[in-house]
Amino acid sequence: MIKLNVNGKSHSLDVEPEMPLLWALRDELKLAGTKYGCGIAQCGACTVHVDGEPVRSCVTPVASVAGKKVVTIEGLARPGLNKVQMAWIEHQVPQCGYCQTGMIMAATALLAKKPKPTDADIDAAMTNLCRCGTYGRVREAIHAVAGGKPAMKKA
Amino acid sequence: MTTTISRRQFLKASGAIGGGLALEFSMPVAALAQPALAAAPEVTHWIVIYPDDRVVIRVARSEMGQGSLTGLAQLVAEELECDWNKVSTEFASPNEHVKRKRIWGSMSTGGSAGIRTSHEYLRKSGAAAREMLVSAAATQWNVPAAECTAANGVITHAPSKRKTSYGKVAQAASKLDAAKEPKLKDPKDWKIAGQSPKRLDTPEKVRGKPVFGIDVQLPGMLHASIAQCPVFLGKVKSVDSAEAEKMRGVKGIVRQPDFVAVVADNWWRANQALKKVKVEWDPGENAAVSSDTILALFKQSLDDPKVASARKIGDAPGALATAAKVIEAEYYSPYLNHATLEPMTSTAWFKDDGTLDVWTSTQNGEASLATASEASGLPLEKCEVHKMMLGGGFGRRGAAQDYVKQSVLIAKQFAGKPVKLVWSREEDMQHGFYRPASLVRMKAGVDASGKLVAIHSKIACPSILALLRPEGIKDGLDFTAIRTFSDSPYTVANDQVDYLMRNPHVPVGFWRAPGLQNSFYRECFIDEVAHAVGKDPLEYRLSMLKDGDKNKGVLQAAAKAAGWGTPLQKGVFRGIAISDGFGSFTAMVAEISVDPKGAIKVHRVVFAIDSGYVVNPDACRAQAEGNVIFNIGQLYQANTVKDGRIVESNFNDFPLPRIGEMPKVETVFASTGGFWGGHGEPGALCVMPAILNAVFAATGKRVRSLPLKDGVVA
């Protein structure tokens, strides 16, 4: 049994220790907000927080996070939305939206560490892949949160 | 066979009155868990209005990020005159669609056609429903309908100062007949359409709600991972699954002529076990095909006298023979995978009552339904497809329903249990329907003044239609292979376009803006000719476009917005291109720099588009931004063929652009009105030529073949 703390809730999972956290979340705990994109830590769609750090859950063995605090998109802000999610709506960031939960996890972790990130900070931290091409709005939304404003984007 | 069903029967059958089945119409799986909704009448087949005034607008097309779910709803709401804040959407059910004789029209979502091919019947449906609601209110009040007005979901009878809301009269309105030709608004009077309300699908997406095909969770569901023959068209020869079958969680192995799948209680376990299945493949006759042999095939074809004629104006070969100067070039593009971030996925469930349910990310719910029916052997009426949000489509999930077929075949072996098939990224990369590789030879003849007097283009390109829509081929021509050349707006007295269809075994498909390679070829070659005769690339193009041509309008708009001809920061250079398609006219100016190592940096892109009308400007800007970065990837992406198979396997060797590569994108709506053009793809057309023409301006080097070797201008 592997003891996991996910979104503040304790779970005992009878799974192989090497099972990636991603699949323990998706298929065992039925938390589908964390996405599979590549399985080799390239795309970041599977980003979750482990003790506050952004981690690519597709290459993280579930046993390695036993006893640590795992937060997924479902537990990022309850109830409601955090500032990043609100800025994502305000700036209409998502297109298909598939990569966006990972993007939001990465951006939330970045802003927690660097409340006023520079463009270079954003380039370095936001290594998530988006096929639709939402990068410009991802950057705008992060700056808006840093600026303390869920600023109205002109329509 | 389809069965007729009256609206009344349908409402009962579908549960739109009272029952629970109506919930299954509702797109998000999350909604399945919600309490039953109150009874609500279908006012028209597109519009359901609840007693509490909530309006549900049905959407027949798919939502893959392009935003038309919201745009289509805006058009209905505009004519309906409802309160936009009370609008939600649901996907029309493919099963009911069949039973009701295709009442919701096309479900196909491609060609940037979602809005431009359905705006009329949707707006009419909204207008008809508004008239029915007003009429129902007028009847209740016993006043002439002409004395009543409707706005924001409220009907007012001014003379008696009475008001009622849509929800209160919807039931009565639903019993009236819908007018066939209701009067539509002039777009200049739009209040909801033409604006940028926030997309209706965003809130669930930022919360991580399980809205995508891959997110489906059902009771007792099993998971499948698949392996297809690495060489396209190859077959399974033998399978040794003894080791895999003993692995934890494995429920069984599925063997079909062209694939093997492992089914387990968790996808990772299925995929781990799949790696232990020893499959011997029969690669068939294509095991020696490579990118080199394909290029050689294209190259040979360019000298084949047997061509399909795609355009013949004047006498191009004759005029070339007497031209003052002839410029000649060959351009090449590789195969490219769609690389949707959500891999191919489909869930199928053969239920005990003899029906089949499929949940999938599809660009065409009806095609998925037909595929499910065919693969299962069940009649259409016994099948249902639950349309989920797509984690990207870009043309991969429309005409080809391979993954739906596979999921049905897999689930058939596990009847009674839902089975979710998810392709690994590796499988997705190596079993796509690729943007065709192609080779084009162009010859241009100019007179002594530099005027272009003849152009002869020969296009060697696989046919998408030959594989996916053979009925679409006319006179040996596939419009996706010849476009941009066959319909070039440049006025050239002698213009000949020849098509050489060559179909290697690599599957090809509709990649965002099918045929866009031709925009790269034509617009870079025109640039070459302009430079060869010492003309400004903008002026040269303008001189060949007729006044009143919308291509000219967008070219001027882009040039003006970009400040063409004005000084730039040191080291930054401009390139320009035009191309029309998918109902719209576009032009683009790219500003780039090239570092000493030859790496290209795109700083700013100015994009002008004339789509006639613009339904949601912000969503259209998002499409422009997406198209720009999607295509910047072409600088270094390729799917290479070796030993009959695709070499690249994941994002490590098929890189997607990252955030640092995103330029500033400025969209100029040069709308002239009076027509409906698309937005999902037109923005893709000019990206490569505008950038590569700027690269020439910066370096004097002409890039005629993609991708760039080692990602740099050598």
Contacts between the chains, C-beta under 8 A, distances in Angstrom:
chain1	res1	chain2	res2	distance
A	15	B	266	7.8
A	16	B	248	6.9
A	19	B	266	7.6
A	19	B	268	5.6
A	19	B	269	7.9
A	20	B	268	6.3
A	22	B	268	7.9
A	23	B	266	6.0
A	23	B	267	6.0
A	23	B	268	3.7
A	26	B	267	7.5
A	27	B	223	6.4
A	27	B	265	7.9
A	27	B	266	4.3
A	27	B	267	5.7
A	27	B	268	7.1
A	28	B	266	6.7
A	30	B	217	5.3
A	32	B	208	7.5
A	32	B	210	4.2
A	32	B	212	7.9
A	32	B	214	7.5
A	32	B	215	3.9
A	32	B	217	6.6
A	33	B	207	7.4
A	33	B	208	2.4
A	33	B	209	7.2
A	33	B	210	7.3
A	34	B	208	7.4
A	35	B	212	7.8
A	35	B	214	7.3
A	35	B	341	7.6
A	35	B	342	7.2
A	35	B	391	7.4
A	36	B	214	6.8
A	36	B	267	7.8
A	36	B	343	7.3
A	36	B	422	7.0
A	37	B	341	5.1
A	37	B	342	7.6
A	37	B	343	7.8
A	37	B	425	6.9
A	37	B	651	7.9
A	38	B	425	4.7
A	38	B	650	5.5
A	38	B	651	5.1
A	39	B	424	6.7
A	39	B	425	5.8
A	39	B	650	7.6
A	40	B	425	7.6
A	40	B	650	5.6
A	40	B	651	7.5
A	40	B	652	6.4
A	42	B	650	6.6
A	42	B	651	4.0
A	42	B	652	5.8
A	43	B	341	6.6
A	43	B	651	5.7
A	43	B	656	7.8
A	45	B	341	6.1
A	72	B	208	7.2
A	73	B	207	7.1
A	73	B	208	3.3
A	74	B	207	7.7
A	74	B	208	5.6
A	81	B	206	6.8
A	81	B	207	7.1
A	85	B	206	4.5
A	85	B	207	7.1
A	88	B	202	7.4
A	88	B	206	4.7
A	89	B	198	6.5
A	89	B	202	5.3
A	89	B	203	6.4
A	89	B	206	6.0
A	92	B	198	6.1
A	92	B	199	6.1
A	92	B	202	6.5
A	92	B	618	5.9
A	92	B	619	7.7
A	92	B	622	6.7
A	93	B	206	7.9
A	94	B	65	7.6
A	94	B	199	7.7
A	94	B	201	7.8
A	94	B	202	5.6
A	94	B	205	4.7
A	94	B	206	6.6
A	95	B	65	3.5
A	95	B	66	7.2
A	95	B	67	7.2
A	95	B	622	6.0
A	95	B	626	6.0
A	96	B	64	5.6
A	96	B	65	3.1
A	96	B	340	7.8
A	96	B	341	7.3
A	96	B	342	7.6
A	96	B	389	7.2
A	96	B	390	6.0
A	96	B	391	5.4
A	96	B	392	4.8
A	96	B	393	7.6
A	97	B	65	6.9
A	97	B	201	7.0
A	97	B	202	7.4
A	97	B	205	3.3
A	97	B	206	7.7
A	97	B	211	7.7
A	97	B	212	7.9
A	97	B	389	6.9
A	97	B	391	7.5
A	98	B	212	6.2
A	98	B	340	7.9
A	98	B	341	4.6
A	98	B	342	4.7
A	98	B	391	3.1
A	98	B	392	6.2
A	99	B	341	5.2
A	99	B	391	8.0
A	100	B	205	5.8
A	100	B	206	6.3
A	101	B	205	7.9
A	101	B	206	7.7
A	101	B	208	4.3
A	104	B	206	6.3
A	122	B	659	6.7
A	123	B	658	7.8
A	123	B	659	5.9
A	123	B	660	4.1
A	126	B	658	8.0
A	126	B	659	4.9
A	127	B	658	6.3
A	127	B	659	7.7
A	128	B	659	7.9
A	129	B	341	6.7
A	129	B	651	6.4
A	129	B	656	4.8
A	129	B	658	6.8
A	130	B	341	7.3
A	130	B	656	7.9
A	131	B	339	6.0
A	131	B	340	6.2
A	131	B	341	4.8
A	131	B	392	5.0
A	131	B	394	7.4
A	131	B	630	7.0
A	131	B	656	6.2
A	132	B	65	4.6
A	132	B	392	6.4
A	132	B	626	4.8
A	132	B	630	7.6
A	133	B	625	5.5
A	133	B	626	3.3
A	133	B	627	7.0
A	133	B	628	6.7
A	133	B	629	3.9
A	133	B	630	5.3
A	133	B	662	7.4
A	134	B	622	7.4
A	134	B	625	7.5
A	134	B	626	7.1
A	135	B	629	6.2
A	135	B	657	7.9
A	135	B	658	7.6
A	135	B	659	4.3
A	135	B	661	7.8
A	135	B	662	3.8
A	136	B	625	5.3
A	136	B	662	5.2
A	136	B	664	7.4
A	136	B	665	6.5
A	137	B	622	7.4
A	137	B	625	7.4
A	138	B	659	6.4
A	139	B	659	6.7
A	139	B	662	7.4
A	153	B	618	7.8
A	155	B	195	6.6
A	155	B	196	3.8
A	155	B	617	7.2
A	155	B	618	5.7
